[in-house]
Amino acid sequence: MSTKYAALLRGINVGGHRKVPMPELRTLIEGLGHEDVATHLQSGNAVFRSGLDDEEALRTGLERAVEAHFGFRADIIVRPGRYFAAIVDACPFPAGRLQGRQLHVTFFDAPPGADRFASVDRSAHLPEEFGLGDRALYLYAPDGLGRSKLADVLGRPALNRGLVATSRNWNTVVKLVEMTDD
């Protein structure tokens, strides 16, 4: 039995640095023995089918392959399709009534723990809000991520120390659900 997974590469193809062409990434993933490989956008979203049922082993294999092929290390988060469907289902905000640019999800490699964000003064950033989920943080930013003061606070290194984190807008999260749907 095989499972569809999504791999989220962190910090690639940003500002012309750490370039990872998507056709090369697809070929690389296929070369690792995975099937039905597809990518979405240029920001490091890859979907594939694998018989291996171990997120950590898949992550490690992909990170090593990317480093060997492209010459730099990229942090990667790998999750099965059912995880992304659960993230959509658990969204604490009315996603159906929002524009995709207003809602973002930051995915973590491990549970961040609510105490990590206890120092954030939520009322100081209204109407922006955030909520925690399964190894994820949901951010509602009505004016978009680029204007979000709360995103700046939540992205501070002190709050994310020891975690790998990568964010996607809601449109991309929904697309990953579609692409990983069995």
GIMOMO-V772159 format. One record per residue. N is the residue number from 1. SS is DSSP state (~ for helix, > for strand, _ for the rest). PHI is phi in whole degrees, 0 to 359 (999 if undefined). OMEGA is omega in whole degrees, 0 to 359 (NA if undefined). Layout:
{{N;SS;PHI;OMEGA} {N;SS;PHI;OMEGA}}
This chain:
{{1;_;999;179} {2;_;244;183} {3;>;235;173} {4;>;272;180} {5;>;235;168} {6;>;241;175} {7;>;249;179} {8;>;250;179} {9;>;273;184} {10;_;264;169} {11;_;69;177} {12;_;253;177} {13;_;53;179} {14;>;251;178} {15;_;61;178} {16;_;79;181} {17;>;252;178} {18;_;49;185} {19;_;287;175} {20;_;225;177} {21;_;296;185} {22;~;299;176} {23;~;300;177} {24;~;293;179} {25;~;296;178} {26;~;299;179} {27;~;297;179} {28;~;299;181} {29;~;294;176} {30;~;299;179} {31;~;295;176} {32;_;275;177} {33;_;96;180} {34;_;273;185} {35;>;239;177} {36;>;49;184} {37;>;280;177} {38;>;216;176} {39;>;235;178} {40;>;227;182} {41;_;62;181} {42;_;257;188} {43;_;264;173} {44;_;90;175} {45;>;241;180} {46;>;235;178} {47;>;240;180} {48;>;205;176} {49;>;251;180} {50;>;217;174} {51;_;277;179} {52;_;280;183} {53;_;252;184} {54;_;209;182} {55;~;304;183} {56;~;294;178} {57;~;295;178} {58;~;297;179} {59;~;301;182} {60;~;300;179} {61;~;298;179} {62;~;292;180} {63;~;298;179} {64;~;295;181} {65;~;294;179} {66;~;297;180} {67;~;296;180} {68;~;294;184} {69;~;278;187} {70;~;261;175} {71;_;86;175} {72;_;212;179} {73;_;273;175} {74;_;235;174} {75;_;290;182} {76;>;226;173} {77;>;247;180} {78;>;242;178} {79;>;219;175} {80;>;287;181} {81;~;304;181} {82;~;298;177} {83;~;296;181} {84;~;295;176} {85;~;297;179} {86;~;293;177} {87;~;299;178} {88;~;296;181} {89;~;297;184} {90;_;269;183} {91;_;304;181} {92;_;279;182} {93;_;244;181} {94;_;284;187} {95;~;305;181} {96;~;295;181} {97;~;257;184} {98;_;250;171} {99;_;280;181} {100;~;303;181} {101;~;284;182} {102;~;270;185} {103;>;232;181} {104;>;227;175} {105;>;234;172} {106;>;261;180} {107;>;262;180} {108;>;247;178} {109;_;284;179} {110;_;212;177} {111;_;299;183} {112;_;282;183} {113;_;79;183} {114;~;297;181} {115;~;298;179} {116;~;300;184} {117;~;253;183} {118;_;298;182} {119;_;281;181} {120;_;284;178} {121;_;280;184} {122;~;298;184} {123;~;292;181} {124;~;288;185} {125;~;245;181} {126;_;301;12} {127;_;275;177} {128;_;291;181} {129;>;214;172} {130;>;219;177} {131;>;215;181} {132;>;258;177} {133;>;223;181} {134;_;289;182} {135;_;54;184} {136;>;209;174} {137;>;233;177} {138;>;266;178} {139;>;235;173} {140;>;261;181} {141;_;232;187} {142;_;301;179} {143;_;262;179} {144;_;94;184} {145;~;294;183} {146;~;297;180} {147;~;254;186} {148;_;281;174} {149;~;284;179} {150;~;294;177} {151;~;299;177} {152;~;299;180} {153;~;294;182} {154;~;293;181} {155;_;272;181} {156;_;299;181} {157;~;305;182} {158;~;297;180} {159;~;282;185} {160;~;248;183} {161;_;305;178} {162;_;83;180} {163;_;243;167} {164;_;268;182} {165;>;224;175} {166;>;213;185} {167;>;250;175} {168;>;222;176} {169;>;283;187} {170;~;298;178} {171;~;302;180} {172;~;291;178} {173;~;300;179} {174;~;297;178} {175;~;297;178} {176;~;296;175} {177;~;299;180} {178;~;300;185} {179;~;289;182} {180;~;259;182} {181;_;293;177} {182;_;270;NA}}
